[in-house]
Amino acid sequence: MKSKAYFQYYETFETILEKIKDEAARDHLRRLIINYGLYGTEPGNLSEIEDLAWTICRELIDQQQHRREVNTENASGPRKKPTAPRMKKPTVEEIAAYCKAKGYHINAEHFYSYYEANGWKVGRNAMKSWQATCANWATRDKANGTVWQTADSETAEYEGIL
């Protein structure tokens, strides 16, 4: 616990201290409460009655400190939602390589041109993952029976068949 400019000394502390008959022990415990409240100093050896009183007082001081920390956090204003890092716009080559690796039959140039024209948005929302969007295109095209022509050198010999 770091040093504080103040802490709240409760009337309850004095009520507890009044139960201790020995005035020297009462003053000693009062100093312990103040030192703990201000500096976080833990007391050393305590008598049984001092330990009992100390346990109650310490709990109250710790609760007070916790409330102060929570209130400080809340006073700093509303918490802002962490924003996801902006998606890095892919190149046509990156799209083609990704689709080839995943076995998607998507025309990378068409995909790039479509989203470039739409500001890389899906509906009204900024695209979060172009890879996921490729997967959605592949799923949709497979369901619709759409086959895209590619200029890939490995498939060029089959273009006439499609």
C-alpha positions in Angstrom: 0.0 0.0 0.0 1.4 3.4 -0.9 1.3 6.5 1.3 -2.0 8.4 1.3 -2.7 12.0 2.1 -5.6 11.0 4.3 -7.9 8.1 5.3 -11.2 8.2 7.1 -10.9 7.5 10.8 -14.2 6.0 11.8 -16.1 6.5 15.0 -16.2 2.7 15.2 -12.5 2.7 15.8 -12.9 4.7 18.9 -15.8 2.6 20.0 -13.6 -0.5 19.7 -10.7 1.2 21.4 -12.9 2.1 24.4 -13.2 -1.6 25.1 -9.5 -1.8 25.8 -9.0 -1.0 29.5 -5.2 -0.3 29.3 -4.8 3.3 28.1 -1.2 2.7 26.8 -2.5 -0.2 24.8 -5.4 1.9 23.5 -3.0 4.7 22.4 -0.7 2.1 20.8 -3.5 0.6 18.8 -4.7 4.1 17.7 -1.2 4.8 16.3 -1.2 1.4 14.5 -4.6 2.2 12.9 -3.4 5.6 11.8 -0.1 4.3 10.5 -1.8 1.5 8.6 -4.4 3.9 7.2 -1.9 6.4 6.0 1.2 4.3 5.2 0.1 0.7 5.0 2.4 -0.2 7.9 1.5 -3.7 9.3 1.7 -4.0 13.1 4.2 -6.4 14.8 3.4 -8.4 17.9 0.0 -7.7 19.4 -1.7 -9.0 22.5 -4.8 -11.1 22.1 -7.2 -8.2 22.7 -5.2 -5.8 20.4 -5.2 -8.5 17.7 -8.9 -8.8 17.9 -9.5 -5.1 17.7 -6.9 -4.7 15.0 -8.6 -7.4 12.8 -11.8 -5.4 12.8 -10.2 -2.0 12.2 -8.0 -3.3 9.4 -10.9 -4.8 7.5 -12.7 -1.4 7.7 -9.6 0.4 6.4 -9.2 -2.1 3.6 -12.8 -1.8 2.5 -12.5 2.0 2.5 -9.4 1.8 0.3 -11.2 -0.6 -2.1 -14.1 1.8 -2.4 -11.8 4.7 -3.0 -10.1 2.8 -5.8 -13.4 1.8 -7.4 -14.7 5.4 -7.2 -11.5 6.7 -8.7 -11.8 4.4 -11.6 -15.5 5.3 -12.1 -14.7 9.0 -11.9 -12.3 8.8 -14.7 -15.2 8.7 -17.1 -17.0 6.0 -18.9 -14.9 3.1 -20.0 -14.2 3.1 -23.7 -14.6 -0.2 -25.6 -11.3 -1.4 -26.8 -11.3 -1.0 -30.6 -10.0 -3.8 -32.7 -7.1 -2.9 -34.9 -8.1 -1.9 -38.4 -7.9 -4.7 -40.9 -5.0 -4.5 -43.4 -6.4 -4.3 -46.9 -5.1 -7.3 -48.8 -3.6 -7.3 -52.3 -5.1 -9.2 -55.2 -2.1 -11.6 -54.9 -2.7 -12.2 -51.2 -6.3 -13.0 -51.9 -5.4 -15.4 -54.7 -2.8 -17.1 -52.6 -5.2 -17.5 -49.7 -8.0 -18.8 -51.9 -5.6 -21.3 -53.6 -4.3 -22.5 -50.2 -7.9 -23.0 -48.9 -9.2 -24.5 -52.1 -11.7 -21.7 -52.7 -12.6 -21.1 -56.3 -13.0 -17.3 -56.1 -11.8 -14.8 -58.6 -9.4 -12.7 -56.5 -9.6 -9.7 -58.8 -13.4 -9.7 -58.7 -13.3 -10.0 -54.9 -10.8 -7.2 -54.6 -12.6 -4.9 -57.0 -16.0 -5.5 -55.3 -14.8 -4.6 -51.8 -12.5 -1.8 -53.0 -15.6 -0.2 -54.5 -17.6 -0.7 -51.3 -14.9 0.7 -49.0 -14.1 -2.7 -47.6 -17.4 -2.9 -45.9 -19.8 -5.8 -45.3 -23.2 -4.1 -45.4 -22.7 -1.0 -43.3 -20.0 -2.4 -41.1 -16.2 -2.2 -41.7 -14.9 -5.6 -42.7 -13.0 -7.3 -39.9 -11.5 -10.2 -41.7 -11.2 -10.5 -45.5 -10.3 -14.2 -45.0 -13.7 -14.9 -43.4 -15.3 -13.0 -46.2 -13.5 -15.2 -48.7 -14.9 -18.2 -46.9 -18.4 -16.8 -47.0 -18.0 -16.1 -50.8 -16.8 -19.6 -51.4 -19.7 -21.1 -49.3 -22.3 -18.9 -51.1 -20.9 -19.7 -54.5 -20.8 -23.4 -53.8 -24.5 -23.2 -52.7 -25.4 -21.2 -55.8 -23.3 -23.4 -58.2 -21.3 -20.4 -59.3 -17.9 -21.2 -60.8 -15.4 -18.4 -61.3 -12.9 -18.3 -64.2 -9.3 -17.8 -63.1 -6.2 -16.8 -64.9 -4.0 -19.0 -62.7 -1.3 -20.7 -64.8 -2.1 -24.1 -63.2 -5.7 -24.0 -64.2 -5.3 -22.1 -67.6 -5.4 -25.3 -69.6 -8.9 -26.1 -68.1 -10.4 -22.7 -68.8 -11.9 -23.9 -72.1 -13.7 -26.7 -70.4 -15.6 -24.4 -68.0 
